[in-house]
Amino acid sequence: MTNQYVYAFHEGNARMKQLLGGKGANLAEMTRAGLPVPPGFTVTTEACHAYFKSGNQLTEETIRQIFDALARLESETGQAFGDARNPLLVSVRSGSVTSMPGMMDTILNLGLNDETVEGLAAATGNPRFAYDCYRRLIQMFGSVVLGIEGMHFERLLHRLKAKRGAEADQDVAAEGWRELIENYKTCVRSQSGREFPQNVREQLGLATEAVFRSWNNQRAQVYRRINRIPDDQGTAVNVQSMVFGNKGDDCGTGVVFTRNPSSGEANLFGEYLINAQGEDVVAGVRTPQTIGTLRSEMPDMYAELSQVCALLERRYQDMQDIEFTVESGKLYVLQTRSGKRNAQAAMKIAVDLVQEGVLTMEKALLRIEASHLDQLLHRGIDESAAADVLAVGLPASPGAAIGRIAFDPDVASEWKQAGKPVILVRPETTPEDIHGVLAAEGVLTSRGGMTSHAAVVARGMGKPCVCGCEDIRIDEERKRLVVGGREFAEGEWITLDGASGRVIAGAVPLKEATASPELLQMLAWADEVRSLRVYANADTPEDARIAREFGAEGIGLCRTEHMFFAPSRLEIMQRMIVADTPEERKEALDGLLPIQQSDFEGIFAAMDGLPVTVRLLDPPLHEFLPKAGELQTSLAEAKSEAERTEIKQLIRKVQSLHEANPMLGQRGCRLGIVYPEIYDMQIEALFKAAAARIEQQADVRLEIMIPLVGDASELKLLRGRIDEIAGQILTEEERRNCRYTVGTMIEVPRAALTAGRIAEYADFFSFGTNDLTQMTFGYSRDDAEGKFLTHYLDRKLLPHNPFQVLDAEGVGQLIDLAVTSGRAVKPALKTGICGEHGGDKDSIAFCHRAGLNYVSCSPYRIPLARIAAAQAAVEQGAMVAERGTETGAGIVEIAPETGMEHETANGTGNETGNETATRIETEIATGGEMGADQAAKAI
């Protein structure tokens, strides 16, 4: 049976997204709804896969189906493709399954050649318009299909405008465009070695192949890697009959969001250009007008557009990003998709849609991109220091950034790798600049609007961006930013305020952000839904305090070695290490004990009865000593014999502690077994700190973690020592009040494999996924990430960096095995992870599926982890469907026959939404798990 590779818009629907891509599925849905969509057809993602399997060429079957669909389109429009009198022109656009705005290619005005352009001019009575379309086609086709650098065409365009005294493109007359067309065709010939194709069927075939090919261009690959989009999705191609916004002053084109993507406010937000085509808006070649001015200039058009926006938002239950064109006073909708937004807008929109009865609480949680929560910690400008404002542009993406000016994305990327903060400064960005945007702290452009490429991509990445700053001039040849008679060279410092659009000279101090009511609301909902607890990795009382403010429910990892690196403490630690006898070591340890005890008391106080998991000393002792090379230099510079003797003693100790592979050497529990006095001191400090807090009527929940256990005998020995010291330090009453437990960090594969035996002596397992990943893969993290891992990712040998996203297939299997066998021995065994993966969304989802009790992450990742844990709970269960039935949240459909909306559930769910909001407000007001003061400081 022959595969159907091509579907007319009216043949598809929204449920066919995997086949038709997001754009194609939405065009099909809008067509079925009777909205004003120019007719066309979609070449499917399956055709894309067939294209790559056939050696990057369209199969004969795909070509046949494309031209069969084209014939039906000709019949529907009453025009003919390639007809010299009444030509059909089409756009050819990408349409990936997952939205990738600007990452792949588009060709407009396809079907024009030397003959059909004359027919278009005659049919419209507008030669200037016809030749404008033709020059656009040659330029886009040359760049996208033939691979000619855009600068060659731009140079010819600028030269023509200068010659004819035209400031803007619309000032160029028909004769000017005719001249430019001939220059463009000469450019195509010289740069590509072939003529611009006059055969329009050849144009369509080559354009379709080019869009398929763009799935694997560099910027698309980078975007997929950043956003974790599968490489095997492929893209569809949408072929759509052209409508023209550049016929005259009763025409235009624009992009409109149904809500403000920067603030989330429920009003139309967007831009449009009179007498222009769509690429002019998104490419930033002209600075557009705001959508609000359309209300006064074309009130009927604005009213119709508003109705379409409302209809589509309720249909998709989300803020929509809509492209539209007005041709001779008639509105056409070219596409709709869920709009990119910054984190604060995402929060507000999601909360508002719940309160409006459009979404359930669980669906709203799924709308939040956990990685965007970092944006809500965006810093702002210290206004007292923001005196030297150079210019003000459009506030395209909020937040503030300081960096050195870089005019080239490659330079920005290089400087980022060298540790220099960068502000990418461009006339406007293009998709080819994505690596520079990724490297930059913020982006500044002199052209383009709030929906330009720079604005959309920066918002998606959570980076500050100022667009359309027309007061600045960028001299790319001299690498200078010119503004108000002043010049700034590449490498000089500037500050961007993405919230106000200001560009400020120098490095202005920044201030930290505060939580919004919407974020607090969303976190409260997340806490209702999630089953995973969220703990913090915190090593000091200050870390613990911050963790509480961010909503931590305990400390999952307190690394005691971090307490020793302050200069005064390090000196005592080094004295202990170089000691030759246990007595000398104990003398030094006696000096460290009160320091440790004080730290632990501070942490217990900050957590105020929440669980605190303290890991006993883990790293090898040589990490606390100077490097051998540094000591040799110090020896050569020593002034006295006593100083030289001391340094020589240190050198001998460093040499004696040297290990060929310290990660697998004398560290963790091995250190505590060989040098028991070290662990004894830490255990004593812990119990003395607990006793001191208990005397103050405080609740203490102490969990003592033994690192690097590989055999049950190690844990048995050390647990016995802990219980013995507890008996020596704590009174009987204190032992009743000090609910201490003992567990281990599972970071050695053998520990996971023998977890059933280890569980006999453990109250909890904490998976140290950093080391467990290293030992499972046989990778040294420091070496792997700096040498070969990037090559593995580029060549798709690994789907993700396993130190960023937990390897569910390998490491995850060990975790599953350890949890299952451990709980077979102790059903109530507490389990969690405390490596870097504790702050990663996908890794948190794995932890939920594996049935762990908690994840532990850095304090600043706690809001992300709380949301991600809730999303994991919603995605795994049937909670959304159950709550949707209970509350009757209105799910709006569009009746295909009429395009009218109707409710398909039991009301709008407003009552339940209000009850939920009231309950959360009460919780915050009465100081529930996250009290108002704590929540307001935090997040």
Secondary structure, 3 states (H helix, E strand, C coil): CCCCCEEEHHHCCHHHHHHHHHHHHHHHHHHHCCCCCCCEEEECHHHHHHHHHCCCCCCHHHHHHHHHHHHHHHHHHCCECCCCCCECCEEEEEEECCCCCCCCCEEEEECCCCCHHHHHHHHHCCHHHHHHHHHHHHHHHHHHCCCCCHHHHHHHHHHHHHHHCCCCHHHCCHHHHHHHHHHHHHHHHHHHCCCCCCCHHHHHHHHHHHHHHHHHCHHHHHHHHHHCCCCCCCEEEEEEECCCCCCCCCCEEEEEECCCCCCCCCCCEEEEEECCCHHHHHHCCCCCEECHHHHHHCHHHHHHHHHHHHHHHHHHCCCEEEEEEEECCEEEEEEEEECCCCHHHHHHHHHHHHHCCCCCHHHHHHCCCHHHHHHHHCCEECHHHCCCEEEECEEEECCEEEEEEECCHHHHHHHHHCCCCEEEEECCCCHHHHHHHHHCCEEEECCCCCCCHHHHHHHHHCCCEEECCCCCEEECCCCEEEECCEEEECCCEEEEECCCCEEEECCCCEECCCCCHHHHHHHHHHHHHCCCEEEEECCCHHHHHHHHHCCCCCEEEEEHHHHHCCHHHHHHHHHHHHCCCHHHHHHHHHHHHHHHHHHHHHHHHHHCCCEEEEECCCCCHHHHCCCHHHHHHHHHHCCCHHHHHHHHHHHHHHHHHCCCCHHHCCCCHHHHHHCHHHHHHHHHHHHHHHHHHHHCCCCEEEEEEECCCCCHHHHHHHHHHHHHHHHHHCCHHHHHHECCEEEEEECCHHHHHCHHHHHHHCCEEEECHHHHHHHHHCCCHHHHHHCCHHHHHHCCCCCCCCCCCCCCCCHHHHHHHHHHHHHHHCCCCEEEECCHHHHCHHHHHHHHHCCCCEEEECHHHHHHHHHHHHHHHHHHCCHHHHHHHHHCCCCEEECCCCCCEEECCCCCCHHHHHHHHHHHHHHHHCCCCCCHHHHHHCC
